[in-house]
Amino acid sequence: MDRTPSFLQQHKQTFQRVGAVLLAILVWQVLAMAVGHQLLVPSPLSVLERLAGIWLEAGFWSTVWFTFRKIVAGFLLGLALGLGLGSLAGRFPLFEILFRPWAVMVKSVPVASFIVICLIWMSSARLSIFISFLMVLPIVYTNVLQSIRSVDRQMLEAVQIFRLPWAKRVLYLWLPQMKPYLISACSVGLGISWKAGIAAEIIGIPSGSIGQMFYDAKVYFNTTDLFTWTIIVVVVSVLFEKGFLALLKWLYGRLEKL
């Protein structure tokens, strides 16, 4: 009997994802037909037509690049500082006690409150960087701290017995230990950084940003543009997330071969 997986079995997950997207579009179309007003719920076809032409407009790519680089910069800053502070807190309990109130505050205070407060301190052009950084920091910090706390005690004892240099401890113990926690933190943090960064731009309205496009569409009751820019943000954020996580896994793959 031929046990070779069929084409459908090999691509089952892909078909399921495509089916879920098509089902969502169908529900969207039914909702648009039920409402019967483009101002309230534009049809998928009208949004698709807008998507087909918007990227040809002057300033489109500069707008996307403006927001992309700000949010990515905030994410990378949060990732770097979260790694550093989480490592310190995991290694030295005193640091964990000192950092705890700040971590709790950042996780508890609504994003909108931080945005309004930060507008007093900085220009709207830098707001999305800081807000993205602020939202990512506690996620990475908490995951890194948890990864260090959950390390196998026998491994720690073995490292101490064999007196491994600090560089080798990081390379062969701490980095592999952090892998699942770090990947999880980046996956969650990337999504939140985009949500928070776009929200900051909508409130701060920096010139030439995606947030300004959202604000203008709201002011002029252009619901089609609202849906179009929402799809653009989703696509860009998902592509960056997939690319960044693939890079992170590739780096870990190289590390495991050392």
KALINDA-V871342 format. One record per residue. N is the residue number from 0. RES is the residue in one letter. SS is DSSP state (h for helix, s for strand, l for the rest). PHI is phi in radians with two decimals (none if undefined). D_LAST is the distance of its C-alpha to the last C-alpha in Angstrom with 1 decimal. Layout:
# KALINDA-V871342
n->{N N}
res->{RES RES}
ss->{SS SS}
phi->{PHI PHI}
d_last->{D_LAST D_LAST}
This chain:
# KALINDA-V871342
n->{0 1 2 3 4 5 6 7 8 9 10 11 12 13 14 15 16 17 18 19 20 21 22 23 24 25 26 27 28 29 30 31 32 33 34 35 36 37 38 39 40 41 42 43 44 45 46 47 48 49 50 51 52 53 54 55 56 57 58 59 60 61 62 63 64 65 66 67 68 69 70 71 72 73 74 75 76 77 78 79 80 81 82 83 84 85 86 87 88 89 90 91 92 93 94 95 96 97 98 99 100 101 102 103 104 105 106 107 108 109 110 111 112 113 114 115 116 117 118 119 120 121 122 123 124 125 126 127 128 129 130 131 132 133 134 135 136 137 138 139 140 141 142 143 144 145 146 147 148 149 150 151 152 153 154 155 156 157 158 159 160 161 162 163 164 165 166 167 168 169 170 171 172 173 174 175 176 177 178 179 180 181 182 183 184 185 186 187 188 189 190 191 192 193 194 195 196 197 198 199 200 201 202 203 204 205 206 207 208 209 210 211 212 213 214 215 216 217 218 219 220 221 222 223 224 225 226 227 228 229 230 231 232 233 234 235 236 237 238 239 240 241 242 243 244 245 246 247 248 249 250 251 252 253 254 255 256 257}
res->{M D R T P S F L Q Q H K Q T F Q R V G A V L L A I L V W Q V L A M A V G H Q L L V P S P L S V L E R L A G I W L E A G F W S T V W F T F R K I V A G F L L G L A L G L G L G S L A G R F P L F E I L F R P W A V M V K S V P V A S F I V I C L I W M S S A R L S I F I S F L M V L P I V Y T N V L Q S I R S V D R Q M L E A V Q I F R L P W A K R V L Y L W L P Q M K P Y L I S A C S V G L G I S W K A G I A A E I I G I P S G S I G Q M F Y D A K V Y F N T T D L F T W T I I V V V V S V L F E K G F L A L L K W L Y G R L E K L}
ss->{l l l l l l h h h h l h h h h h h h h h h h h h h h h h h h h h h h h l l l l l l l l h h h h h h h h h h h l l l l l h h h h h h h h h h h h h h h h h h h h h h h h h h h h h h h h l h h h h h h h h h h h h h h h h l l h h h h h h h h h h h l l h h h h h h h h h h h h h h h h h h h h h h h h h h l l l h h h h h h h h h l l l l h h h h h h h h h h h h h h h h h h h h h h h h h h h h h h h h h h h h h h h l l l l l h h h h h h h h h h l l l h h h h h h h h h h h h h h h h h h h h h h h h h h h h h h h h h h l l}
phi->{none -1.33 -1.73 -1.14 -1.03 -1.26 -1.04 -1.14 -1.18 -1.17 -2.00 -1.03 -1.12 -1.10 -1.10 -1.13 -1.17 -1.11 -1.09 -1.14 -1.13 -1.11 -1.14 -1.10 -1.15 -1.11 -1.08 -1.05 -1.12 -1.09 -1.11 -1.10 -1.18 -1.19 -1.26 1.26 -2.55 -1.08 -1.16 -1.58 -2.38 -1.21 -1.32 -0.99 -1.13 -1.14 -1.20 -1.10 -1.10 -1.17 -1.09 -1.16 -1.92 -1.16 -1.27 -1.56 -1.29 -1.11 1.58 -1.09 -1.19 -1.18 -1.17 -1.10 -1.15 -0.99 -1.24 -1.03 -1.19 -1.19 -1.21 -1.12 -1.08 -1.11 -1.09 -1.15 -1.11 -1.10 -1.12 -1.13 -1.23 -1.10 -1.10 -1.16 -1.20 -1.12 -1.16 -1.09 -1.15 -1.27 -1.48 -2.21 -0.96 -1.06 -1.14 -1.10 -1.15 -1.22 -1.44 -0.99 -1.04 -1.20 -1.12 -1.14 -1.11 -1.11 -1.28 -1.65 -1.25 -1.02 -1.03 -1.04 -1.13 -1.08 -1.08 -1.12 -1.12 -1.20 -1.12 -1.29 -1.61 -2.48 -1.27 -1.12 -1.15 -1.73 -1.09 -1.15 -1.11 -1.18 -1.18 -1.07 -1.02 -1.15 -1.35 -1.39 -0.90 -1.17 -1.16 -1.17 -0.99 -1.11 -1.18 -1.14 -1.06 -1.14 -1.13 -1.24 -1.16 -1.65 -1.14 -1.17 -1.12 -1.14 -1.14 -1.10 -1.13 -1.13 -1.08 -1.24 -1.11 -1.47 0.90 -1.17 -1.05 -1.05 -1.08 -1.25 -1.10 -1.12 -1.21 -1.85 -2.07 -1.28 -1.13 -1.08 -1.12 -1.37 -0.85 -1.12 -1.21 -1.20 -1.12 -1.11 -1.11 -1.17 -1.09 -1.24 -1.11 -1.10 -1.10 -1.20 -1.10 -1.22 -1.08 -1.20 -1.13 -1.15 -1.06 -1.10 -1.24 -1.13 -1.40 -1.38 0.90 -1.19 -1.13 1.42 -1.88 -1.12 -1.03 -1.15 -1.11 -1.09 -1.11 -1.10 -1.11 -1.22 -1.09 -1.67 0.93 -1.70 -1.16 -1.07 -1.17 -1.03 -1.14 -1.11 -1.20 -1.10 -1.11 -1.06 -1.08 -1.08 -1.11 -1.12 -1.16 -1.16 -1.09 -1.17 -1.07 -1.08 -1.14 -1.18 -1.16 -1.11 -1.11 -1.10 -1.18 -1.14 -1.10 -1.17 -1.10 -1.15 -1.10 -1.19 -1.54 -1.23}
d_last->{42.3 39.8 37.0 35.2 34.7 37.3 36.7 37.9 35.6 32.5 33.4 35.1 33.1 33.7 37.4 37.6 36.2 38.5 41.3 40.7 40.9 44.1 45.6 44.9 46.6 49.5 50.0 50.0 52.5 54.8 54.6 55.5 58.4 59.6 59.6 61.1 60.5 57.8 58.1 56.8 54.4 53.8 53.2 49.8 51.5 52.6 49.2 47.7 50.3 49.4 45.7 46.6 48.4 46.9 43.9 46.5 48.2 48.0 45.6 43.7 40.3 40.8 41.6 38.5 36.4 38.2 37.3 33.8 32.6 34.4 32.9 29.4 29.7 31.0 28.2 25.5 27.5 27.8 24.1 23.2 26.1 25.6 22.0 23.4 26.5 25.0 22.5 25.5 27.7 25.3 24.8 28.5 31.2 33.7 31.8 31.8 35.5 36.0 34.0 35.5 38.9 37.3 34.9 37.8 40.0 37.7 37.2 40.9 42.7 43.5 41.7 45.1 46.1 43.1 43.9 47.5 46.8 44.2 46.7 48.8 46.0 44.4 45.2 44.8 42.4 39.8 40.6 38.1 35.2 36.2 37.1 33.8 31.9 34.2 33.7 29.9 29.5 30.8 28.9 25.5 26.7 27.9 24.8 22.5 25.1 25.4 21.7 21.7 25.0 23.8 20.9 21.4 23.5 22.5 18.8 20.3 22.4 19.7 17.8 21.1 22.1 19.1 19.4 15.9 15.9 16.2 13.1 10.9 13.4 12.9 9.1 9.2 12.9 14.6 12.6 12.0 15.7 16.9 15.6 18.9 21.1 19.7 20.1 23.5 24.5 23.7 25.6 28.6 28.5 28.5 31.6 33.3 32.6 34.4 37.3 37.8 37.4 39.9 42.3 42.1 43.0 45.9 47.4 46.7 47.5 45.7 47.1 45.1 42.9 42.5 44.1 47.2 47.3 47.4 50.1 52.2 52.1 53.3 56.1 57.3 56.9 54.7 53.0 51.6 49.6 48.4 47.0 45.7 43.8 42.5 41.0 39.5 37.8 36.5 35.1 33.5 31.9 30.7 29.2 27.4 26.2 24.8 23.2 21.6 20.3 18.9 17.1 15.8 14.6 13.0 11.1 10.1 9.2 6.8 5.4 5.5 3.8 0.0}
